[in-house]
Amino acid sequence: MAVLYRDTDLTLSAEGVSKSFDGFKAINDLNFYLGDGELRTVIGPNGAGKSTFMDLITGRTTPDVGSLTFHQPDGHDVDLCKLREYQINRLGIARKFQTPSVYTQHTVRDNILLSLNRDRGVLRALFYSETQQDRDEIDEVLEIIRLGDRRDELAGSLSHGQKQWLEIGMLLAQKPRVLLVDEPAAGMSDEETERTGELLLSLEGKHSVVVVEHDMEFVRQIARKVTVLHQGHVLKEGSFDEVAGDPTVKEVYLGRQKHTDAA
């Protein structure tokens, strides 16, 4: 049964959410609450429901039961279950998948320009003229993702980690309230991983950010509050130390992960 929860600083809430595929319950009576400007890390074993939960939030699929609510600053609640994927994106919920997707034949700067939160109607696009506000916003994003010195280079020339940062920048250019990031540290060098953590930490307080990650050292770096999913349900929530020290979490996830890493 859902646990009712209300908070004036709440941005996103899921209550009593379940989703099944061919009899398999990927999400099972899930309750999840994300605060305004909060940085949340979500972990869990393979099959825990992390990707399905992201799909539900962004409208790629809909829950069988339960509610998904996007709370607006003016106090208005939006039922995400009634909206399509593009409508949810326009509301200010952006998602970054694990594999970076950038315009490789365009410069780093132009990737940001193309992503700015502007009216993209056909006529406006044909006759669009770049403004000083555009240039200021591009410079701001490039500073955040630390790619200002690569602004005029083709995105295809960037390293894997730099492409990840660029895609995060492209999402930031859309001015989202909620940013969902899937395994950003995958395939990165140690230095890139550390810089990615610094980037995500810099967004805290400005955006509500949910990071799904398997790399526990990376989780330790960015963790504020950690949610552990298991069999589509919240198993544990708390600080990194609280979660890492929980016997059940160790049994269903951390111990299994160490075994996998050792193999």
Protein Blocks (a to p, Z undefined) as FASTA:
>chain_A
ZZddddfkbfbdcehiacdeehiafbghiacdddehiacddeddehilmmmmmmmmnopa
ccfbdcdddddfkopacdfklpcfklmmmnopacddfbdcddfkbcfklmmmmmpccdfb
fklmmmgccdfklmmmmmmmmmmnopmmmmmpcfklpcfklmmmmmmmmmmmnopabdcd
ehklgopafklmmmmmmmmmmmgojaccddddfblmlmmmmombdcddeehiafbgcdfk
lmmmpmklmmmmmmmmmmmmmZZ
